[in-house]
Amino acid sequence: MSETRSAPLYCPYCGEEDLRPNEAGHGAWECHACARVFTVRFGGLLSRAVAR
């Protein structure tokens, strides 16, 4: 598995794409359109398959 992570494509608050990594910590991103800082983190895997 790769050690690098994908960057978020858009801000979850305003939907803009002007995102840059934030110095606050690993996984933190800042949106220059709405001036919010958010964190992206992996929460885990489901213990069972999801029925479609």
C-alpha positions in Angstrom: 0.0 0.0 0.0 1.2 3.5 -0.7 2.5 5.8 2.0 1.1 8.9 0.3 -2.5 10.0 0.6 -4.8 11.6 -2.0 -5.6 15.3 -1.5 -9.2 16.3 -1.1 -10.7 17.6 -4.3 -13.0 20.3 -2.8 -13.9 22.0 0.5 -16.6 20.1 2.4 -18.1 23.4 3.5 -18.2 25.7 0.4 -17.3 23.3 -2.5 -14.4 25.4 -3.8 -11.2 23.8 -5.0 -8.7 26.3 -3.7 -7.2 24.0 -1.0 -3.7 23.9 0.5 -2.1 21.8 3.3 -2.3 23.4 6.7 0.6 23.5 9.1 -1.6 22.4 12.0 -0.9 18.7 11.5 -1.2 15.7 9.4 -4.3 15.7 7.3 -5.2 19.3 7.9 -6.3 21.4 4.9 -7.2 25.1 4.6 -9.7 26.5 2.1 -8.7 29.9 0.8 -12.3 30.6 -0.4 -14.1 30.3 2.9 -11.1 30.6 5.3 -11.9 27.3 7.1 -9.4 24.6 8.2 -10.6 21.0 8.2 -9.0 17.6 8.8 -9.3 14.5 6.6 -8.8 11.2 8.4 -9.5 7.6 7.8 -12.1 6.2 10.2 -11.8 2.5 9.5 -13.5 -0.3 7.6 -16.9 -1.8 8.0 -17.0 -5.2 9.6 -19.4 -6.4 6.9 -20.2 -5.6 3.3 -22.8 -3.0 2.6 -25.8 -4.3 0.6 -26.7 -2.2 -2.5 
